[in-house]
Amino acid sequence: MSESTLFILAPIVLIGIWVVMTYNAIIGRYNAVDRAWASVLTQERQKNKIIPHVEQLVEDYKLHEASVLTEVTKLRSALDQLSSGSVDADLLAQAEKQTNDLLMGLRVAVEAYPELKASDTYLKVMAEISEQQEQIGAAIRIFNQNVEAFNNGIQMFPGSLVNGMLNKKTAIKAFSDSQASAGFEYKPNL
């Protein structure tokens, strides 16, 4: 092989290696987002296992208050809509809102039925819901970090070039909590 052929082939091989590495990095970041989304869903579904305990608690204390029962039903419906097939931060936000509404309803019920506050079952259910909410928060933070890394990988040069030619992946929307952000006066000028 002549020196001129080697001089021509070397850059082509290096560019090919670079394209493959960039392509694989985009796929790896996409898979990390998918895995993080699965973790969020796992935590949400774990919370779904608590719902029968909440229903039993409501029944045991004769808390047939329409608002509490309605919030339990809404939460179950919101959790059922979450899918591992697609990342949907809006549906996740709805499920989180339903959880907050249910917790508010339970707090109102406790005020109406003070003996409930001393119940061991109530304390366990509330502790479990609180633990699940913390786990979901952690899973969402990891999900958002992976979304950021993926979006940077497909939007920043040179990844944007490879993505535009080969992968054609679109940016993924990060999870944001509109209810929480409504409580802040400060809004970044993004």
Secondary structure by P-SEA (a helix, b strand, c coil): ccaaaaaaaaaaaaaaaaaaaaaaaaaaaaaaaaaaaaaaaaaaaaaaaaaaaaaaaaaaaccccaaaaaaaaaaaaaaaacccccccaaaaaaaaaaaaaaaaaaaaaaaacccccccaaaaaaaaaaaaaaaaaaaaaaaaaaaaaaaaaaaccaaaaaaaacccccccccccccaaaaaaccccccc
